[in-house]
Amino acid sequence: MKRSLSDQLPSVLVATLSAAFGVSLLQITGILAEAISADHVTGGSATVGLLLSIVAVVFIVIAIYVGAIVTANTFSTIIAGRTRTIALLRLIGSSASQQRRSVAREGLVVGVVGAVLGAVIGTLVTVALVAVGESGGLIPTLGYAYLQPVLFLPVVAVVLTTWLASWVGSRRVLQVSPMQATGVAIELTREESSARYGRNVVAIVLFSIGIGFLLLGMLVGLISPVGVLVGVIGGLLSFTGLVLGAHLVMPVALRLTGRMFGSSATARLAAENAVRYPERSSRTTIGLVIGVTLVTMFAVAVQSYQQIIRQAQAAQPEVYQGVDQMLAVTVVVFSVLTGFSALIAAIGMINNLSMSVLQRTRELGLLRALGFTARQVRSMILAESAQLTAAAVLVGLVLGIFYGWAGAQSLLGSIQGSPGLVLPAVPLALLGILVAAAAALTVVASVAPSRRVTRIAPVAALAVE
């Protein structure tokens, strides 16, 4: 099944961004380790060396996991929108196995192109950041090595997950008979999603075990920084459980946020649309949930990190003499990671919301045929997009605050002079900016595609693929 370049751009873009995030994340972490090791105060500390090794492992895992989830989710969204095309090809003689192989090849090509572009872009971003840091005196000039074997991990992860997502994403579509699928794209209803007991049980178990590991990691962190590795396992398990059970979690958040948009006909219809097909809503929002969680996690982690170090420094000033420069460098690095995470959230949100609107051309055409004006349809789309965004931001904030706090606590809870358990340090100004940015991006992501869709005559829209 051949596709034009414009059809491929969303998946290539996300694969590129995921690979760039992973590569740059690992490079920046390695450079930070070199800079701290070269420092005359911190470089000879065995504890600092252990912390750097642990942080490197943590960031490798985060980079691979984020790349896997983001690319898999986006490609699954694209495949879900092609249900009717694939079914029509089967109707005229193409076999299910042929279609699956075609989709898998497409996913592999997209993954390779995106991973290569991402590796180049991520390296260029890192080189630019190091140049700025060296010129500003934030980091020493040491002739850093940018190309390391470990960088292949996020690159390979993006290729494999994009290919696997294309294969898995086509499985349910190709199990539907051609005659059943020639009308509209098939989406599971609330009742059908809730009835998937096996998947629901696995999601709940993973999430519960993950939260348990996170709490255990915080307790272990009071004795040793190895606790953060336990916490990472908990974070991966709990978030995987959330992704698998998103069709159970997101409708609850959507109902809460749906009440914010009034009781007009368009607002009520938007609220009902958001929860009618939980899997569609989950695919649309989970990318933003990941981005908001990452932004919040890094922001809360660095604030909590600073809080713990400052309190330890006040308790034992002789031990922490001269760490201010390295503390500043670490804050800058985490700020860069926060900005990269925000970029992932922004592009993922615009990508998925836009695709969601364009894939519903026939549904929106039916509303026009039933008497809705173009303005009413656009208002409904905007309200629905705002509801999806608000729900994703709400879930992402809760997860990010908890993950960031747990990470800082489990990593630094055992250092000399540590105050033990501390309350999470939440940068309220940054979170306010995050909410405002999400609101602005909602308008950008929904207005343009909704205008494009509503310019099509209702009769023509009903016939659109």
N, C-alpha and C positions, 0 to 999 in steps of 0.2 A: 504494500500500500504506500504509494509515493505521496509525499507531502511537499508543499512549497516552502520556501525559506521562511516566509512570514508565519506559517504554522509551527515551524520548529523553534522560532526565536524564544518563546517563553521558557521552554524546557532547557534550551542551550544557556539562556541567561541565568537560570537558577543553578544549573550544574557549574557554570563558570564561577558564580558568586560563592557557592559552597566550597569549591576547590580553592579559590583565592583566600577565603576565610581560614581554611585549614592550614594551607601553606604559610600564610603570613603569621598566623597564630604560633606555629611551631618555630618559625624563624625568629620572631620577636622574643619568645621565651628563651631560646638559645642565646640570643644576644644579651638579654638581661642577665642570664646566668654567667656569661663571660665577663660582663661589666662588674657584677657583684664579686665574682671570684678575684678580679684584678684589684679590687679596693683593698687598701692596706688595713682597714678596720675589720671588714666583714669577710675578706677573702680567706683567712686562715681558720675560720670557725667551722668545726665539724657539723654543728647544728645547722648552720646556713647551707652547707653543702648537701646535707640530707634534705632540707626543705626544698632546695632547688631541684634535686633529683625527683622528689615527689611531685612538685608542681609541674615539671616537664611531662611526667607520666599522665597526670590529670589532664593537661591541656591536649596531649595527643588523643586521649580518649574522647574529650569533648569535641575536638575538631572532626574526628572520624564519625562520631555519633550524629552531630548536627548535620554534616554533609549527607549522611545516609538518610536521615528523616526528611530533610527539606527536599532533596531530589526525588525521593520515593513518593512523597505526598504530591508534589507538583505534577510528576509524570502520571500518577494515578488519576489526577483531576483531568488531565488532557485526554487520557484514554477513555474516561467515563463520558466525555463529551462526544466521542466518536462511535458510540454504541450503534447509532442508526446506520452510519456509513459501513461499518464492519458487517452489520446484519444484511444490508443490501448487497454487498459483495458476495456474501454467502448465498443469498437468494439466487444470484445469477451464475452460481457454479463454483465459487471459491470454497475450499474446505476450511474447517476450523483450524487444522494444523498449519495450513498455508498462511492464514491470517495471523496466527500466533507467532510464526517464524518471522513474518514481515514486521510485526510490531516489535519483536525482540531485537531484530537487526537495527531498526530505527533507534531504539533505546540505546543500543551499544554505540552507534555512531554519535548520537547526541552526547552520551557520557564521555567518549574519548575527546571530542571537540571541546566540550565544556571544561573537562579536567585539564587539558593542555593550556587552553586560554587562561583558566583560573590560576594555574601554577605560574605562568608568566606574569600575570597582573599582580598576584600576591607578592611575588618576589620584587617587582618594581615598586610596589607600595612600601615594602619593608626597607628597600634601599633608600627611598626618599625620606622615610621617617628617621632612619639612622643618620643620614646626612644632616637633617634638621637638628637632631639631638646632639650630634658632634659639634656643629657650628654654634649651638646655644650653650655648650658646656654641660649639658645634662648627662652625657655619657662619655667615657674616655675614647680616644681614637686608638683602636686596637687591631684594625684590619680584620674585621669579622668575616667568618665563613658563612655564606648564605646557602650553599648547596650541600645538603646532608642526606644520607640514605633514608632517614626517617620521613623525609618529605614525600616519599612515594606512598606512604600510608594513606593520607587523605586523598591523594590523586587516584589511587587504585580504588579506594572506598567509593568515590563519586562515580567512577566508571561502572563498578559492579552493582551499586544500588540503583543507578539509572536503568541499567539493563534488567535487573531483577524486577524493578517497579513496572517496567513495560510488559514484562512477562506475566507478573501477578495481576497487574491492572487489567489485562485482557482476558483473564480466566473466566470471571463471572459473565462478561459480555458474550463470550463465545459458547457458553453453556445455554444461552437463550436461543430458542429456535428462530430462524430467519423470519417466519411469518409473524411471530409475536413481537419482534423487535423493529419492524419496519415503520411503526408509527412514531414512537418517541423514545428518547433515552430512558433506560430502566433505572429507577432509583428505589431503594427500599424505603417503605413507609416507617413511621414510628413503631407501629405494632410489629412489623417484620424485623426491624432492628432489635427491638427489645426481646424478641423470641429467639435470638441467637445465643442460647444459654451457654454453650461451650466457650465462645469467645468472651462473653460477659464475665463468666467465672474466672477465666484466665486473667482478664484485665484487672478485676478486683483483687485477685490474689497477688499479682505482680505489684500493684500499687501499694497494697498493705505491707508486703514484705519489704518493698523499697523504703517506705517511710520508717519501718523498723530499723533497717540498716542505717539510715540517715541519723536517727537518734542514737544508735549504737556508736556510730562514727564520732559523734560529738562527745560521748562519754569516754571513748578510747582516746580522743584528742586531748583530754585533760592529762593523759599520761605520756602520750607519744604522738608526733605529727603523722604517724602512719594511719591515724584515725581518719584522715582525709581520704585515703584509698578505700576504706570501708564505706565512707560517705558517698564516694563516686559510684560505687556499685549500687548503693541505695538510690542515688539520683537517676541512674540509667534504668533501673528496674521500675521505679515509681513513674518516671515519665513515659516509659514504654507502655506501662499499664494505662496511663492517661490517654496515650495515642490510640491504643486498642479499644478503650472504652469511651472515646470522645463522643460517640453517638449517645452515650448515657449522661455524660457530664455537661456537654454544651447546651442541650435543650433546657436544662435547669437554669444555667446562666442566661440563656436567651429569654426565658420567661421573666426572669428578674429585670433584665434590661428592657424588655419589650414594653413594660409599663411606663417607661420614661417618655414615650413618644405620643402620648395622648390617645384619644378614642375615636378619631376620625376614621372614615371608611378605609382610606389608604393606609393609615397607621395600623389598624386592626388586621388588614390583609397582609401587610408587611410582617407583623408579629407572627401571624399564623404560618406564612410562607417559610419563615426562618426555622420553625420547628417541625414543619410537615415532613421534610425529608432530612433526618438527622445526619445521615452519611454525607449528603451534599454540603450541609452547613458545616460539618466537621472538617471536610476537606478544605473548604474555603477559609476556615478560621485557624486551623492548626498551625499553618505557617506563621501567622501573626502571633499566635500563642508562643511559639518557639522564639521568635524575635524579641518579644516583650520580656519573656522569661530570661533570655540571655542578657539583655540590656539591664534589667533590674538586678539580676544575679551579680553581674560584674560591678554594678554601682554599689550595691549593698555590701558585697564582699570587700571592696576597697575601703569603704567607710568603716566597716567593722574591723578590718585589718589595721587601719590607722588608729582606731579607738583602742584596740588591744595593745598595739606597740606603744602608744603614748602613755597608757596607764602603766605598762611594764617599765617604761623609761622613767616615769615619775617615781616608781617604787625602787628601782635600782639604776640610778643615773650613771654610775660608773661602768656598768655592763654595756649600756646602750650609747656610750659616748661616740659621736661621729657617724651615727647611722642616718642622720637627717638627709644627706645627699642621696643615699640609696633609697630612702623612703620616698623622696620626691620622684626619683626615676621610676620606682614601682607604680606610683600613682599615675604617672604619665602613660606607662605601658597599659595599665588597666583602663585608662581613659580612651586609649586608641582601640582597645578591644571592645569597649562599650560602643564607640562610634561605629566600628565594623558590624557589631550586632544590630545596631539601629539601622544600618544600611540593608542588612538581610531582612529585617522586619519590614522596612518600607517597600523594597522591591517585591518581596513575597506577597505583601498585602495588595499592592496595586495589581500584580500579576494575577493572583487568584480571584480577587473581586471582579476584575475586568473579564476574565475568562468565564466566571460564573454568570455574569450578565449576558454575554454574547452567546453562551450555550443555551440560553433560555429564550431565544428569539421566538420560537413557535408558541411557547407558553404566554409570553407577553403579547404576541399577536392575537391570541385568543381573548385576552382581557380587552384589547382594543375592539375586537369584533363584538364583544358583549356590551360595549358602551363606554368604557374608560377612555378618557381623553389622553393625549400624549403627555400632557402636564401631570395628570394624575398618576400615570404609569411611572414617569420619572420621579415623582414624589415618593411613590411606593418603593422604588428601587433604592433611592437615597435613604429612606427610613430603614429599610431592611439591611442595607450595607452598614448604616450607623449602628444598628442593633447588633449585627455580627461583630463589628469592630469593638463595641463597648464590652461585649461578652468576652471576646478574646483578650482584651486589655485587662479586664477584671481577673480572669484566670491566670494570665501571665504575671500580673503583679503579685498575686498571692504566692504562686510557685517561686518566682524570682526572689522575693524577700526571704522566703524560707530557705531556698537553696544557697543563696549568697551568705546568709547568716551561718548556716550549718557548715559551709565550706571554710569560712574564716575561723570559726570556732574550733573545728576539728583539726585545722592545720596549725593554729597558733595557741591553742588552749594550754599547751604544756611548756611554753617557753619560760625562761627565768623571769620572775616578777609578774607573770600573767595573773590577772584578777580572777581567773576561773571562768565560769559562765557569765557572759555579758548579754545585755539586750541587743537585738539587731539595730544597727545604725542605718536609718533610712534617709537618703537624700531627698527631701520633699520637693525641693526646687526642680531637680532632674525629673522626678516622677510627674510633676505638673507639666513640664515641657513635653514629656512623653505622651501624656493624655492629649494635650493641645495638638501635637504633631499627628497623632492618630486621627483626630477629628478632621484635620486639614487633608490628610491623605485619603480619608473616606470620600470626601467630595471629589478629589482628583480621580480616584479609582472608579467611581460609579457614574459621575455626570457624563463624561465623554462617551463611554460605551452605551449608556442609556439613551443618549441623544441619537446615536447611530442606529440603535435598534428601533426607536420610535419614529424615525424618518421613513421606515419601510411601511408601505401600505398594509393594513391588517390582513387582507387576503393573501398578499405576497408573503407576509411573515409566517402565516400558517403553513406555507409550502416550503419555507427555508429549511435547509439541512441544519 
